[in-house]
């Protein structure tokens, strides 16, 4: 029996907008770290795009339970919280194209940051979710 839930369509739409999210994850020390991130959704998962050499990626591989809070840019009282776990990843050209698509949505330009290793899309499945004012 799976403890996963279907991603609420309202939460998926929020993640597909120009809305920031905060990714919280457990570090090797046991402490919790939170990063403000661009977020996305494939309709089934929340998506985070990062690089494989970053601490957040390594931490999510070691401890796949994460929380993502997303708020509407024009109304921070309209938000969602998803507690879930990392269930997959996508690398290669698809991950590289995805960071460009996210950057264009958030900034209007292709991704201009230096890529030091390899881009990866981290797929987060829902274990618990809630939202307000969506």
C-alpha positions in Angstrom: 0.0 0.0 0.0 1.4 3.4 -1.0 1.3 6.4 1.2 1.6 8.7 -1.8 -1.2 11.1 -2.8 -2.1 12.5 -6.1 -0.8 16.1 -6.5 -3.7 18.5 -6.2 -4.3 20.2 -9.6 -4.4 23.6 -7.8 -0.9 23.0 -6.4 0.4 21.8 -9.7 -0.9 25.0 -11.4 0.7 27.1 -8.6 4.1 25.4 -9.2 3.8 26.0 -13.0 3.4 29.8 -12.4 6.0 32.4 -11.8 5.8 31.6 -8.1 8.8 30.9 -5.8 9.0 28.0 -3.5 11.1 27.1 -0.4 12.7 23.6 -0.5 13.5 22.2 3.0 15.7 19.2 3.4 17.9 17.4 5.9 21.6 17.9 5.9 24.1 15.2 6.9 24.4 16.8 10.3 20.7 16.3 10.9 19.9 20.0 10.7 17.3 21.3 8.3 18.2 23.7 5.4 15.8 25.7 3.4 16.5 27.2 -0.1 14.2 29.6 -2.0 13.9 28.0 -5.5 12.3 28.1 -8.8 9.7 25.3 -8.8 7.7 23.4 -11.5 5.3 20.5 -11.9 4.7 17.8 -14.4 1.2 17.4 -13.0 2.1 14.4 -10.9 5.2 15.6 -9.1 6.8 18.9 -8.0 10.0 19.5 -9.8 13.2 21.1 -8.5 16.1 21.7 -10.9 19.6 21.8 -9.4 23.1 20.4 -10.0 24.5 17.0 -8.9 27.5 18.6 -7.1 25.3 20.8 -4.9 24.8 20.1 -1.2 21.0 20.1 -1.6 21.1 17.4 -4.2 23.4 15.2 -2.2 21.3 15.7 0.9 18.1 14.8 -1.0 19.7 11.6 -2.3 20.7 10.7 1.3 17.4 11.7 2.9 14.7 11.9 0.3 12.0 13.4 2.6 11.5 17.1 1.7 9.0 19.8 2.2 8.2 22.4 -0.5 6.2 25.5 0.3 5.1 27.6 -2.7 3.4 31.0 -2.6 1.7 33.2 -5.2 4.0 36.0 -6.2 1.1 38.5 -6.2 -0.5 37.2 -2.9 1.7 35.4 -0.4 -1.4 34.4 1.5 -2.2 32.1 -1.4 0.1 29.2 -0.9 0.7 25.4 -0.7 2.8 23.1 1.4 3.8 19.7 0.1 5.5 17.2 2.3 6.9 14.4 0.1 9.8 12.4 -1.0 12.2 12.3 -3.9 11.1 9.5 -6.2 13.1 10.1 -9.3 15.3 12.3 -11.3 16.0 13.3 -14.9 19.5 14.3 -16.2 21.1 15.2 -19.5 19.6 17.4 -22.2 16.1 17.3 -20.7 17.4 18.7 -17.4 19.4 21.4 -19.2 16.4 22.4 -21.3 14.2 22.5 -18.2 16.5 25.0 -16.4 16.3 27.2 -19.5 12.5 26.9 -19.5 12.3 27.8 -15.8 14.6 30.7 -16.2 12.6 32.1 -19.1 9.4 31.8 -17.0 11.0 33.5 -14.0 13.4 36.0 -15.6 12.4 36.2 -19.3 15.9 34.9 -20.4 17.6 31.6 -20.8 19.6 30.4 -17.8 22.7 32.5 -17.5 24.3 30.9 -14.4 27.5 28.9 -14.6 26.8 25.2 -14.7 29.7 23.5 -12.8 28.5 19.9 -13.0 25.4 18.4 -14.4 21.8 19.7 -14.2 19.2 17.3 -12.7 15.5 17.5 -12.3 14.4 16.1 -8.9 10.9 14.7 -8.8 9.0 15.0 -5.5 6.0 12.9 -4.9 3.3 14.0 -2.4 2.8 12.3 1.0 0.8 15.2 2.4 -0.3 18.5 1.0 -2.4 21.5 2.0 -3.2 24.8 0.4 -5.0 28.0 1.2 -6.6 30.7 -1.0 -5.7 29.0 -4.3 
